[in-house]
Amino acid sequence: MVGSAEALQTALNMPLAERNERHAAMMETIRRHDIRVSRDNFVRQLQDTRQ
């Protein structure tokens, strides 16, 4: 709980430019690793267990 409060405090005090940079980086990660990527990785792992 303390870690969450500290993270929230850090975010609230973060300069707008840094928040924007972090948001853009997070969105790019989400775009690259969407549900299709997760599905493909899961199916590949299942197939690997059968070999």
N, C-alpha and C positions, 0 to 999 in steps of 0.2 A: 504494500500500500504506500509506503514511504517513497519507493522508487517511482511509482506512478505520479505522485504529487510533485516530486522533483522534476520529472520529465515534463509535466504540464507547466510548471513554473518556468522551466527553461524555454519552452515553446512560446509562452505568453510574453516573455521578455526578449525574444529573438527579433533581430531587425527584419523588416519586411523583405529586403533583398535576399537574405539567407533563407527565410521561409519559402520564398518563391523558388529559389534554387533547389531546395530540398523537395518541394512539391513536384517540380518538373522531373527530378531524378526518380522519385517514387512512381510517378505516372508512367515514365518510360519503362521502368521495371515491370509494372503491371501490364503494359502493352505487350512486352516481350514474353511474359510468363502468364498468359491468360489460361482459361479453363481448357482450351484445346491442347496447350502444351502439357498441362497437368494430366489430362486424359491420355495423351500419347505416351508420356513417361510411365504412367500406371500400366497401360496395356503392354508396353515393352517389358516392364519388369515381370508381369505375369507370364509373358511368352518366354522370358529367360528362365523362369523356374521350371518350365516344361522341357527344356533342352538338356 
